Amino acid sequence: MILSVSISPDNNYAISSSFDKNIRVWYLATGELIIILRGHKKELVAVAISLDNKYIISGSSDITIKIWE
């Protein structure tokens, strides 16, 4: 189940967070899944992408925030 979605400032990517503890990065033009990021111990409740598209920030029920490059 998807819990949060963020669209990149250039509208090229969607980043989704989910109950399965993973972040997925999607290329919007094709709907292609680019990468799955793993590292949280509980479900992800929030996800965002930086204005320069270089970082993804995720927040989890495990009471952590991660910054992904």
Buried (B, 14 or more C-beta within 10 A) or exposed (E): EEBBEBEBEEEEBBBBBBEBBBBBBBEEEEEEEEEEBEBBEEBBBEBEBEEEEEEBBBBBBBEEEBEBE
